[in-house]
Amino acid sequence: MTKIQNIQIEITQPDDWHLHLRDDAALNRTVPDTARNFSRAIIMPNLRPPVTTTALASDYYQRILQARPEGNNFEPLMTLYLTDNTSSEEIKTAHESGLVYGVKLYPAGATTNSDAGVTDLKHCAEALAEMERLQLPLLVHGEVTHADIDVFDREKVFIDQVLSPLLNDYPKLKVVFEHITTADAVDFVINSNANIAATITPHHLLLNRNDLLVGGIHPHNYCLPVLKRNTHQQALIKAATSGNPKFFLGTDSAPHNIDAKETGCGCAGIYSGHAAIELYAEAFDAADALDKLEDFASHFGPDFYGLARNSSKITLIKEAWVVPDSYDFAGQALIPMRAGQKINWKVT
């Protein structure tokens, strides 16, 4: 139970159910940042080359552990990258490994390092059937990639053209609709069966498309799915703070160095790993829903994945601090969310 005392709250240690750590030297930035406050995290597989097999996931797991701070028990929960050629045998191997907790669907070309993604789900029939049988969740980047579909409509079209037919074909498949951004997605999840859940990011709770476009283009607020209008942002806030167990924390923290963001064709991704739970606390506080933060951040995710809730606690205090202008990221500059600005909550 959340304990709220004046300007501080105590909650069960949270988990991050959608995280990009990158690889190699970048892990020395991302792993300690996440491990500071999160006990576990679902690790995205969109490396170059992508993590398409259990063997590759195991190797990546070991590299992450090598970057874990000494004495810290952070646990990476690995995923596979679904392709047109993923076999049912590989799905079974992944499930039996004890390391792999989900399989990620990137429609080809949808976002960073998604070139090897799925071109047509019909190619994945055997893999999806095995996932349904084993109850291994499908983690969905829910956007179509057709050039004629407006970028602000791609999530809704994905629901209509891809996700609804998928769930008709595989009614018992467990699906996490990741980083949802629209009222349409909220309604879809609420009205779907208990096998369907969704993650919501801190940036989609705290930002809308004005923060991307007003007063000039703000490249460090560019992400995919792209920030939507304020009415969709309000729908996400309502869902996250509703106490509905279908919605839980997934940061989609996604670092890029400054040169990859501030360029003629900037990469999509917002880095929130430095202060994710603090940013969520700010969003929930603004919605007068701090009593709902613990369920969203610490309970509903493990419940959906069939894992035990954490037993440890963290304490947040309402105390403003200024985010550094940048962090070191494998020898380059990384501009974090709220760089040079205040966050109103901090972890003691």
Secondary structure, DSSP 4 states (H G I P E B T S, - for coil): --EEETTEEEEEPP-EEEE---SGGGHHHHHHHHHTT-SEEEEP---SS---SHHHHHHHHHHHHHTSPTT---EEEEEEE--TT--HHHHHHHHHHSSEEEEEE-BTTSSTT-TTSBS-GGGGHHHHHHHHHHTPPEEE------TTS-TTTHHHHHIIIIIHHHHHH-TT--EEETT--SHHHHHHHHHS-TTEEEEE-HHHHH--HHHHHTTS--GGG--SSPP--HHHHHHHHHHHTTT-TTEEE---B----HHHHSSTTPPP----TTSHHHHHHHHHHHTT-GGGHHIIIIIHHHHHHT-PPP--EEEEE---EEPPS-EEETTEEE--TTTTSEES-EE-
